[in-house]
Amino acid sequence: MEIFMRNIDFSVTHNRLTSELGKILHGSHYSSTPINFHVLLFRDKKGHHQHAGRGTLTLPSQQVGHKFLDEYGDNSAALRSFMIGGRRVKFTPSRNMARRDIVESINRLPYLNPAALEEKDRIERVFREEKVSVKTLQFGWECRDSIFSAEWAYSPQKCHIFFSDERRELRFRMSQADDTILAIAIRFSNLRTKSVHTSHSGEPVIFLTLETPPTFELEPLEDDEPRLRIRLSCLPLPEHARLVPYVSLALRCVCKSFKDLQTFLQLCKEAKIHYINDMECLVEQRHLFARHVEEELERRLRCLNWCIAFQIESLLRSLSVDMTEMLSLMPHIENLANAKGKRYTAEILAYFGQEAFKLWYDSNEEPESILACFLRVQRDSEVHPQSLTLQSTDPNLFKAYHIEVTPTTMRFSGPHLERSNRIIRRYHPDHHESFLRVSFVDEGRLHYRFDREVNGQDFIKKRVGPILLQGLSIAGREFKFLAYSQSALKEHAVWFVKPFRDSDHGYVDARNIIESIGSFDNLSFDKILMFCPARYGARISQAFTATDISVTIDPEEVLSVEDINTESGDYCFTDGVGTISRDLAIEVSQKLKSNRQRGRGRRGYARALQVRFQGSKGMLSVDHTLGGRAICLRPSMVKFEDTSLEIEVARAFDKPGPSFLNRPLIMLLENLGVRYEVFKDFQDRTVYEAEQSAQSLERAARLLEIYGLGSSFRLPSVMLTLTKLNVFDRLSNRFYRQMMNCAIYHVLRLLKNHARIPIPGAWTLVGVADVHKFLQEGEIFACIKPLEGPIIYLEGPVIISRSPTIHPGDVQIARAIGKPPKDSCFAQEPLYNTVVFSVLGSRPMPSCLGGGDLDGDVYNLIPLNQVPAFGDIKTRDPAQYAPAKKKLLDRRSTMKDVAEFVMEYINSDVVGIIAINWLIIADQSEQGIFDEKCMTLSGLHSDAVDYPKTGNPVAVNSIPKPPSSVKPDWNAPETVDLDSARYYRSRRAIGRLFRDITLPENPNPSRRPRRQRSSERTIDELTSAMDNNLSMTDDADEVVQTVRDWINDFIDTSQQLPTETIEQVKGLFQKYVSGLTSICNTYSLSYYRPLTEEEAVVGTIVQKTSQPRLRQDMTAKLREQTDILVRGIREELAGGDDEEPDEYLTRAWAAWKLSILKRSSFGGESFGWICIGAISDAIKGIEEITLEGLRRRFY
C-alpha cells in the first residue's frame, strides 16, 4: 500500500526519516520481525532544498498500511502524531496504487538499517581516500632469539597499503615499470600479531605476522575493458619464487613517514583490528635460506632413504626449523641412519619435529638450541629402543604419507595409520611409502574459492596443472599422478606414486597399476566408458575406496541375477543392491571382527554390507533363501570387468543411526506445512539436555552417544561404567569439566550454525530392496535393533528423505508395515537396521528422494505415530532427475585426460554454491522453495552432484543469484560480527532457530603444558613414584579408590608390579603421547595452534572458521586417527590371544597408576580414560571365563 507524506521538514534526510519510521513499523504490534518498507522523497524542482517536503511511504500490505494510518493518519481519529525536525508529518492514503515492483521488492528483500548503511558508506569512503605509503617490503623468518631475519626485500617505485571493508582485507599495491600492479592481500582474520613502532635506527615500521601466507595477485591495467585479477603463487620478482614457501608468515614494512604509521593505526581502528603493540622487532639479514645452503641440503637429501628425506622436508615445510639449522643437523642424521637404519631414523625425526615445534612455546626460559633438542630426543628414544610409534595388528591399516599443495608451498605430514584399499594391500608394506596422498588446497587448508573478479581457472591450470600432468619432484624422487577415490575427489585429494620394484609384481609404476585394476574398454554394458574421462576416473576410483578385507570366495559361489525394473524400463528398483547368503554374511562379519585383536565389536552380524567385489560396487543384503556361501550380483552393480574373488567391505551397517534435522530439511518441511514451533520444541529439548549433561556421568554419556562424541576413547561406555561404580568425582575434575565444555559447545554450535537437531524416535537407515516382493507400492519395512533395548518395528506413516534435500518433492511419506506376519520373508530375516523398499509400482521410492539409489545411500525416517508433531506436512510430487549428459571425447580417454578432469573439477566444484544460493533465495523469496530460481537450482544441484561421473560441470554464470546482496543472519560466517548493513534478521524458521541459540564463550581449553625437562627416572624410581602418588590420592580422589577396590576383586593390587610391566606401560605411554601430539598438530585448523588434549578426546575442534566444511572434514579425520591410536593402545595392553585376561588387567592397572602420575602432563588425563576402559574390558573377559566355567560345571 502507498501512503502520501507531506509537511516534512526540509532539513530531514532520507536516512533519518527512514530510521524514525522504522522505530514505529518495527514494533511488535506490526510484526514479530522487522518488516521492510520504501520511502521516496520528491525532488525539489526549484533546487532550493534537498527535497520538496513531500513523498511516499510504501508498505508491504494493505493490512499494515491501514493499521499505520489508524495510528498516524491525518484525521481527527488518529491516535498518535509523527514528529520529526520540529514538524508533524501528515499521512494520507495515496491516490495512486503502490508500484508493483516496489511492493514485490520490499516483500522479497530484508529491511536495512539506514544508520548502518550510512556508517558502512562512511567507512568505505575513508578506506578509499586514505592509504599508507611503503618504502620497503621485507619477508623473513622469526628466529628463536627474537631477531627477524629479512630473507627477501624489495623497494618498489610506488607502494601503498589500502584497506577494504567489503573484502575485510588490507592490500599492498606495488606499481611496476610496465604499469602493471602487483598486490599482496591479507585478510584481517589472517593477522596474528601487529606491531607499529619506530626502529632503533629511526625508521617508521609496521611488522605483521600471519596465520597463513598472504595472497599474491597481478591486478589488471586500469583501462576501459573490465578484466579479471590473476592469482599468483609468488611475486614475479627476483628470488621470491624460491623463498616464498619458507618466509611468507612474517612481513616487515618500512613506511615513508611517521604520518603513515598514524594513518595505519586509524585505518585499523576503522576496520576493528585490535591488539596492536609497539614492540620493536630487531632485524638482521642472516641468509638462513641462502641458495648455496638449499643446494647442499638438496644434494644430501638425494642420498638419504625416502622415508628419512620425507621427514626432513616435513620439518622444513612446517617451519619448525630453518634451512641453516637443518643443514647443521645433517651429519647427526646421517650417522643415526647408518647406525640404526632408515625406519628408526624416520621415527626419531618425526618425534623431533614435535619437540622442535614446542620450542616456540618455551617462553619462560632460555630456549633450547635445535641441536640440543635433537640430541635430547635421540637420548630419550634410546631409553625405549622399541618402535616409537604404534604398530597395529589390523591388516586393513597402513602408514600413509600426505602432502598438501597450497598456492605458495607444500605441507608434509605422516605417516599416519589409515584404512587401506585394494591397490595398497596388493604390495608389500615396504612399498607403501611409495604412495602419496596429495591434496590441493588454498592457504589455511581451505577449499579454493575464487570470487568473480579472479581468474581461478588460470591459477588452477598454472599451479595444479603441472603437478597433475608432469608429476611431483621431492628430494630427487619423481611421483606421478595415479588415481583418486570418489570421497577423496570431493576433498580435492588424489593419489601419486613413485616407481618401485616388488618381489611379486616386478617393476611397478602408475601405468601398470592402472592396467592391473581390470578391463574398462569395449564393455558390453558400458560401451562409451573409455570416451568419458570422468567416468573412466570414477571406475578406477573403486579400487582406491578405503575398505576392509574379509573373505575370499570361489567362482561358483558368485551368482548373476537380473535387476528388477519397472514395466516401462525407465527405472530400476534394485539399482546398486545385490544379496548375500546368511552363512556368508556371518563369515564376513566374523572376519572383520577377527582383524581387530581379541575379536572386539558388537555381537551378531550385519544384515547389509557396502562392498567392492571384482568390478562391482554397491550393497549386499542378506537373503535367507540362499544356502551356504553365495552372493548375487546384479548388472546395475557391475562397473568394469575383474576376476578377483576377495570381498572388500567399505561399511558394515550393524547398528542404526540417529536422525537429525538440518537447515535445508527444515526449510523444506516449513514450506511443506510444518510449524516453526515444532522445530523450536525439539531444539529447546536438545539445549536443555546439553546444558544439563555436565551434571551427571549418565547424562554426559547420553549426549556424547547421540552426537558421536568421544567415541574414539569409548567415553560413553567408560562413563556408564563409572556410573555403575557410583563414581561422581569426575564431575569436579578440571579436565573432565573442560572436556564437557568442549562437548557442549560442539553441540550448541551445531544447533546454531547448522540446525542439527536430533529427533528422538527417528532413525537413519541404509536402503535395500524387497527382493521377495512382499511389500506393496509405497510400503517400507524397517526393523531397528539398537545396541541396547528392545527391537523396534516402524509402523504407519513415515516421513522419509535423503540428504541433501533441495526439491519440494525430496520428502515423501511411506507406509511402514510394522511387525511382519509370522510366515513372511521379514519374519524369517528381519534385515535389522535397514529400510526395505518395495519393488512394485511405477517408480522406486529412493529415486524420488533426491535421485537416490540403493548402492549405500542412507535415508532419514520420521515415524509419525511416534513423532506426531510433523503430521501437518503436505508432500509434493518428486522431481524427475533425468540422467545428466556425459562429456565425451572423440577418442578413448587416457590418464592424462583424467588428470585434466581433476584439474577442471577443482575449479568447477559448485555443489556448495548451488546449495547455499538455494537456501538464501528460499529465505528471501515470498514463494520460498517454490520460487522459480529455487526450482532451477534443484535441477542444477542434481547435475553438479553427478559431475564427478559425467564430467559436465555446471557453469557458474548459470547459477541463479539471490535477489539481494545482503545475506540472512544465519549465513554470516562465525568469524565475523553481525551488522545490519551486511546481514538481515531472517524471518524463516532457520533464522529464528539461529537466533534462539546463544553460544557460550569459546571453551579455548588451556594450552598444553610446557615440556618438562626432567631427568629420566629408573624403573625403581618410577615404581616408587607410582605407588607414592597413588597412596597420596587415595583419600582425596574417589575415582582412584573406587577403581582400586573394583580391581581388587580380581587381582591383588597391593603386590608390587613386575619391572617388565612397568617398563612396557612406560613405553606405551610415550608412544601414546607422541601419537596424540602428532594428531593434535596435524588436524588443527591452524598450522600454529595445535588442538588441545580435551578437543582430541571429545573429537571436536573449537576454533572458528569461515569454512565449516573444512572443520567437518578435519574433525572426521581427527576422530579416525584417535580411534586408530586408542585401539592400538588397548591392543598392546591386551597382549596376544594366548594371554589370560588377568595379565591384561595387570597391565591396565599399571597403566592406570602411571596415568595418575602423569595427570599434569599432556596426554596423562586422556591416557587414564583409556586405561579405565581397558580395565573394564579385562574384567569382562575374566567374568566371561568364570561364567563359562560355571556353565561347564553345572551343565
C-alpha positions, -999 to +999 in steps of 0.1 A: +000+000+000+012+035-009+008+064+016+013+101+008+035+121+031+037+159+034+049+186+058+083+170+061+110+194+074+135+203+047+164+195+069+153+159+075+174+135+054+161+103+037+180+081+061+168+099+092+132+097+081+135+060+073+151+053+107+124+071+126+096+054+106+114+021+113+111+026+150+073+026+146+069-001+119+093-025+137+072-025+169+059-059+179+023-050+172+032-047+135+053-078+131+074-102+151+103-095+127+113-062+111+091-055+081+106-038+051+092-006+036+101+020+010+105+058+014+106+081-015+112+119-011+101+141-040+128+162-056+126+200-051+122+212-087+133+247-077+165+234-063+162+253-030+161+223-007+173+187-007+137+176-012+103+190-017+089+182+018+067+156+003+070+119-006+055+084-004+057+056+021+051+021+005+042-007+029+042-044+022+004-049+025-030-032+028-033-045+063-001-029+076-009+003+057-044+007+073-030-001+107-004+027+103-030+052+091-052+044+121-024+054+144-007+083+125-031+093+097-041+129+090-075+127+106-092+135+138-094+098+148-056+093+146-042+080+179-007+094+175+013+121+157+047+116+140+070+145+148+105+149+132+125+181+126+100+201+147+071+193+123+043+169+124+044+148+092+009+143+077+000+108+063-029+102+039-038+073+016-022+079-018-043+085-049-020+061-067-017+023-065+015+012-050+041+004-076+041-034-082+079-036-085+084-018-051+058-039-033+075-071-047+109-058-037+100-049-001+083-082+003+112-101-011+142-082+004+150-076+040+149-042+058+183-025+060+190+000+088+198+034+072+222+043+100+242+011+095+243+017+058+254+053+064+282+041+087+292+015+061+294+041+034+315+064+057+340+036+064+342+027+027+348+064+019+376+066+045+392+034+030+390+049-005+406+082+005+433+071+030+463+050+022+497+041+038+529+047+018+555+020+020+592+024+011+605-012+016+589-046+020+607-074+037+596-111+041+616-131+066+620-156+094+614-151+131+644-166+148+644-183+182+664-153+197+635-129+186+655-115+157+637-110+124+660-123+096+650-104+065+654-131+038+638-112+010+634-074+004+620-052-023+617-014-027+591-007-053+588+025-072+554+031-056+537+010-029+506+018-008+485-002+017+448+000+011+420-013+034+388-029+021+357-032+044+338-053+019+366-079+014+378-075+050+414-073+039+444-050+036+461-049+002+497-038-007+496-024-042+530-021-060+532-002-093+557-017-118+576-001-146+553-016-172+523+000-155+511-034-141+503-036-104+514-064-081+493-070-050+497-087-016+463-093+000+460-101+037+426-109+053+421-091+086+414-125+102+448-138+090+467-112+111+483-130+140+503-101+156+506-065+146+533-041+157+537-004+148+569+011+160+600+032+154+631+011+148+663+019+167+676+034+135+647+058+134+626+041+107+588+040+108+579+003+108+548-019+105+556-055+115+530-082+108+530-119+115+504-141+097+484-173+104+488-184+067+507-169+037+491-139+020+475-139-014+497-127-043+480-112-073+485-093-106+459-066-110+447-057-145+456-024-161+431+003-154+416+007-188+381+007-202+379-031-206+370-050-174+395-077-167+400-104-140+427-103-114+453-130-118+462-151-087+500-159-084+519-185-064+547-159-059+556-124-070+574-123-103+604-107-087+640-120-081+643-149-056+607-147-044+597-180-060+625-198-043+619-183-009+581-179-007+575-214+008+595-206+039+593-168+046+557-158+040+545-155+075+564-125+087+563-092+069+582-060+078+572-027+061+593+004+063+570+033+057+579+066+041+569+088+070+557+087+106+524+101+094+519+068+076+520+050+110+492+072+123+472+066+092+477+028+095+465+029+132+435+050+122+425+026+094+430-004+118+406+013+142+380+018+115+384-019+104+381-030+141+415-046+141+425-047+178+456-056+199+483-037+181+515-033+200+545-010+198+572-036+204+603-032+182+614-062+162+652-062+157+662-070+121+692-087+105+700-104+072+712-139+083+707-156+049+692-187+066+678-198+032+707-189+010+709-206-023+741-225-015+725-238+017+695-250-003+716-267-029+738-285-003+707-297+016+691-309-017+723-329-025+723-346+008+686-354+007+690-373-026+714-396-008+691-405+021+663-431+021+629-417+011+613-421+045+641-400+061+641-374+033+603-370+037+606-362+074+634-336+067+612-320+041+583-321+066+604-303+092+614-275+067+579-271+052+562-270+086+586-241+095+598-259+126+635-254+116+652-231+091+675-245+063+707-235+080+696-253+112+686-283+092+720-284+074+738-283+107+718-314+118+726-335+087+758-351+099+740-363+131+710-376+110+733-394+085+752-410+114+720-421+130+707-436+097+739-456+093+738-469+128+701-475+134+685-478+100+660-458+080+628-467+099+642-458+133+658-426+120+625-415+103+606-421+136+632-401+155+628-372+131+590-373+134+593-372+172+619-345+169+595-324+147+570-324+176+597-313+201+612-286+177+577-272+173+572-270+210+604-248+213+584-219+200+562-221+232+590-224+257+587-187+266+595-188+303+631-199+300+661-197+277+651-217+246+669-250+240+691-249+208+679-270+179+709-293+182+704-298+219+668-306+212+677-332+186+703-349+208+678-350+237+652-367+216+678-392+205+687-399+241+651-402+252+644-427+224+674-449+233+658-455+267+629-472+248+646-490+219+613-504+207+594-486+180+584-450+188+551-454+171+523-479+175+524-510+152+488-520+146+479-557+141+449-547+120+458-558+084+434-532+070+456-503+082+487-489+065+510-460+070+500-432+047+522-402+036+504-369+030+512-337+011+491-306+009+499-284-021+489-248-014+494-218-036+528-209-021+541-241-005+537-278+003+529-292+037+541-327+046+525-350+073+526-386+083+530-414+080+496-419+097+479-452+101+449-452+078+424-476+063+439-492+032+424-501-002+427-528-028+458-513-045+478-506-014+472-541+000+484-557-032+520-547-025+545-555+003+543-530+033+578-519+025+565-502-007+536-484+010+558-454+014+559-451-024+523-439-024+515-403-017+481-388-008+482-353-024+456-326-016+452-293-034+441-267-010+442-229-005+462-214+023+449-225+057+437-258+042+406-241+028+390-253-005+397-230-033+370-202-036+376-177-063+354-146-065+341-134-098+369-109-101+397-135-100+407-158-129+405-190-109+407-213-139+440-197-150+455-201-115+445-238-111+459-245-146+493-229-137+496-242-101+478-276-101+481-285-137+519-290-139+518-312-108+490-334-121+503-336-157+541-337-151+544-350-115+560-340-082+597-339-077+607-343-040+642-349-027+652-364-061+622-387-063+596-384-091+560-390-082+533-394-109+495-389-107+478-423-101+441-420-093+416-410-067+386-423-047+353-406-051+353-393-015+389-380-019+380-362-051+354-341-031+383-331-008+404-323-039+428-351-030+444-377-053+470-405-052+505-402-065+531-430-068+568-433-074+582-464-093+593-493-072+602-530-076+580-555-059+591-592-053+557-605-066+548-579-093+582-567-106+586-531-117+556-511-106+546-476-118+514-456-122+508-470-157+509-507-148+489-502-116+461-488-137+464-517-162+462-542-134+429-530-120+407-545-146+392-541-181+374-509-189+374-510-227+348-525-250+324-534-222+291-547-235+272-529-207+291-496-210+305-491-245+312-454-240+331-456-207+365-450-222+353-420-241+343-401-209+374-392-187+353-385-156+335-418-159+368-437-165+383-420-134+352-429-114+355-466-123+392-466-115+384-450-082+365-481-070+399-498-065+410-469-043+380-469-020+390-474+017+379-510+025+385-538+049+394-572+036+371-600+046+368-634+029+377-650-005+351-670-022+351-695-051+339-685-086+309-709-084+297-690-053+292-659-073+258-658-090+244-633-116+208-622-112+188-597-132+178-563-119+141-557-111+129-529-133+096-510-138+074-522-166+083-492-186+120-499-182+126-463-171+136-471-135+154-499-117+142-510-082+174-528-074+198-501-085+231-509-068+220-537-045+225-575-046+222-602-020+243-624+002+236-657+020+232-657+057+262-680+063+285-659+042+273-627+059+282-642+093+316-654+080+323-619+066+313-603+100+335-627+119+364-620+097+360-582+101+360-587+139+390-610+139+410-584+122+407-565+154+426-582+182+405-603+206+376-600+182+362-569+199+330-555+185+293-559+187+278-593+188+257-606+159+263-597+123+254-570+098+225-577+075+237-552+050+272-546+037+285-520+013+312-538-007+337-537-035+340-570-053+357-576-086+345-547-108+313-543-088+302-518-062+271-515-040+252-532-013+246-568-003+217-576+019+210-610+035+187-633+016+175-661+039+167-683+009+203-685-002+221-715+013+258-720+020+282-694+007+268-673-021+265-637-033+242-625-061+254-596-082+231-575-105+240-557-137+235-524-120+263-532-096+289-542-123+310-512-134+340-529-151+355-564-155+379-580-130+384-616-117+395-611-081+374-631-056+380-612-023+350-594-008+361-560+004+338-542+028+335-504+027+310-503+055+290-528+076+256-515+087+254-532+120+237-505+141+210-479+135+218-442+132+200-414+149+182-389+127+189-352+127+172-322+111+193-297+092+188-263+076+178-275+041+154-301+055+139-276+079+134-251+051+117-278+031+095-290+059+085-255+069+074-247+033+055-280+033+034-271+063+054-280+094+051-252+120+081-234+134+071-243+170+078-280+161+114-273+153+117-249+183+104-275+207+130-302+196+158-276+197+148-264+232+149-300+244+184-305+230+197-273+245+183-283+279+199-318+277+232-304+266+233-279+294+223-305+320+248-331+306+277-320+327+257-326+359+260-364+358+281-390+340+250-408+328+236-376+311+270-368+297+273-403+282+239-400+266+248-366+250+281-379+237+265-410+223+238-391+204+263-368+188+291-394+183+315-375+206+342-392+225+336-425+206+374-430+198+381-431+235+349-451+243+339-422+266+301-431+267+309-467+277+335-456+303+312-430+318+284-456+322+309-480+338+319-453+363+282-446+369+276-483+378+305-480+403+287-450+419+316-427+410+309-389+410+343-374+415+349-369+377+324-340+379+350-320+399+380-329+377+393-299+357+400-320+327+365-335+328+349-301+331+369-287+302+362-318+281+324-314+287+326-277+280+341-286+246+313-312+240+285-288+250+300-260+228+302-285+199+265-294+203+253-258+206+274-247+177+259-274+155+224-263+166+231-226+159+251-229+127+236-260+111+203-266+129+215-301+135+186-311+158+182-347+169+147-362+167+141-389+193+122-418+178+135-411+143+162-431+126+188-430+098+190-464+080+206-478+048+182-487+020+179-521+004+153-538-019+125-562-011+137-590-034+109-613-023+082-588-035+063-588-002+058-551+001+032-532-019+038-500-037+045-472-013+053-496+016+085-500+035+098-523+062+121-511+089+132-532+119+156-514+143+178-533+166+195-508+190+227-518+208+206-518+240+168-521+244+141-540+226+137-544+188+116-517+172+093-522+142+082-489+125+045-489+117+022-464+100+030-432+080+067-424+079+083-392+066+112-403+045+140-382+030+176-384+019+202-358+023+207-334+005+171-322+002+167-294-023+134-300-043+099-298-028+094-335-037+125-347-019+104-355+012+078-382+008+055-403+031+057-440+031+037-466+050+057-489+073+041-523+077+052-528+114+058-562+128+057-587+099+034-617+097+049-649+110+051-666+077+065-636+058+101-632+045+107-605+071+098-628+099+125-652+085+150-624+081+141-590+096+171-573+079+179-554+111+188-517+108+178-512+072+149-497+054+135-521+028+118-505-002+091-521-023+100-533-059+064-528-071+048-498-088+057-473-114+087-458-097+112-467-070+108-446-039+145-440-035+146-423-069+120-398-056+142-388-027+169-366-043+175-391-070+187-418-045+195-454-052+205-485-032+243-486-035+248-474+000+226-443+004+211-438+038+176-425+045+161-404+073+128-418+087+105-399+110+076-422+120+045-401+126+030-425+150+060-419+174+066-383+163+032-368+155+044-332+156+054-334+120+019-346+109+010-313+092+033-320+063+018-319+028+041-336+003+046-326-033+054-346-065+090-357-067+114-343-093+122-365-124+160-364-120+168-372-156+203-386-162+229-359-167+246-357-201+281-371-202+311-351-215+326-373-242+358-372-262+361-383-299+388-408-288+395-432-259+405-415-226+440-416-212+451-409-176+462-375-188+426-368-196+416-380-162+442-357-146+429-328-167+394-336-154+406-334-118+421-300-126+388-288-140+369-303-111+389-283-085+379-251-103+343-262-112+331-279-080+300-257-073+277-280-053+282-258-022+275-226-041+242-240-055+231-254-021+237-221-003+221-200-030+190-222-029+187-217+008+192-179+007+167-175-022+142-196-003+148-174+027+143-142+008+115-151-016+078-149-007+074-182-026+101-199-006+113-232-020+087-229-048+105-198-062+114-203-099+151-197-091+149-224-064+134-249-088+161-241-113+188-246-086+174-280-077+180-292-112+215-277-113+222-293-080+215-328-094+238-321-124+266-308-100+263-339-078+267-361-110+296-340-123+323-363-109+309-392-130+297-372-161+325-347-165+299-320-174+304-290-150+276-266-141+287-232-154+290-207-126+272-180-146+241-203-150+236-204-112+208-181-101+219-155-076+200-143-045+179-111-052+198-092-026+235-089-018+225-086+019+226-120+034+204-136+061+219-135+096+222-173+098+245-172+068+271-150+085+304-167+089+311-174+126+344-154+122+326-121+116+304-098+137+268-095+126+258-060+114+226-048+098+244-034+068+255-068+056+230-092+072+193-091+080+171-109+105+157-139+087+120-145+092+122-182+083+124-210+109+161-214+104+167-178+111+146-179+143+163-211+154+197-195+148+189-165+170+174-187+197+208-202+205+234-181+224+268-198+223+288-198+255+323-184+254+346-204+232+359-231+256+395-224+244+410-252+266+442-244+283+473-247+262+494-279+265+518-277+295+552-266+285+576-296+281+592-305+314+629-313+311+631-337+339+657-363+341+649-399+331+637-420+360+649-455+367+623-483+369+627-484+407+622-447+410+592-448+387+576-477+407+581-458+439+567-426+425+536-445+411+529-461+445+535-429+465+514-409+441+486-434+443+486-435+481+486-397+483+455-395+462+437-425+477+418-404+503+412-374+481+403-390+448+371-410+448+378-425+413+412-438+422+399-455+454+368-470+437+388-483+407+413-499+430+386-516+451+370-528+419+402-543+406+410-559+440+381-583+434+401-599+406+438-593+413+459-582+443+467-546+438+489-544+469+516-565+452+545-547+435+541-547+397+567-566+377+595-544+363+588-557+328+552-545+331+562-510+343+587-507+315+561-518+290+534-493+301+560-465+303+570-471+267+533-474+258+526-440+274+554-424+254+541-438+222+506-425+231+518-390+239+538-389+207+509-402+186+484-378+203+508-348+198+511-356+161+474-358+157+468-325+175+494-308+153+482-323+121+444-319+124+442-284+137+427-257+115+457-236+121+493-248+114+505-230+146+477-236+171+476-273+179+445-289+192+442-294+229+440-328+246+404-321+255+394-314+219+412-346+208+394-368+234+359-353+226+365-354+189+358-317+181+376-286+170+365-254+188+384-229+166+362-207+144+364-209+106+348-193+076+345-227+060+326-251+083+331-279+058+368-278+064+362-282+101+338-310+095+364-328+073+392-322+098+371-334+127+363-366+108+400-373+102+407-364+139+383-390+151+396-416+127+431-411+138+424-410+175+403-442+171+433-459+155+456-446+182+434-457+211+427-490+195+464-496+192+470-487+229+443-511+240+456-539+218+491-536+233+476-536+268+455-566+259+485-586+247+483-616+224+455-640+220+473-666+241+475-643+272+449-645+300+426-616+309+442-613+344+475-604+326+456-578+306+441-565+338+476-562+355+489-542+326+458-520+325+462-514+363+498-505+359+490-481+330+462-466+352+487-460+380+511-443+355+483-421+342+477-408+378+514-399+380+513-382+346+480-363+351+496-329+349+514-335+317+500-336+282+483-369+275+481-380+311+444-374+317+432-390+284+455-420+289+437-425+322+403-427+304+417-453+280+430-473+310+396-473+327+381-487+295+408-513+293+403-523+329+366-527+323+374-548+292+398-571+310+373-576+339+346-585+315+370-611+300+377-626+334+339-627+342+331-644+309+357-671+316+343-676+351+308-678+338+318-703+311+335-724+338+303-724+359+283-735+329+305-764+322+305-774+358+267-775+362+256-783+327 
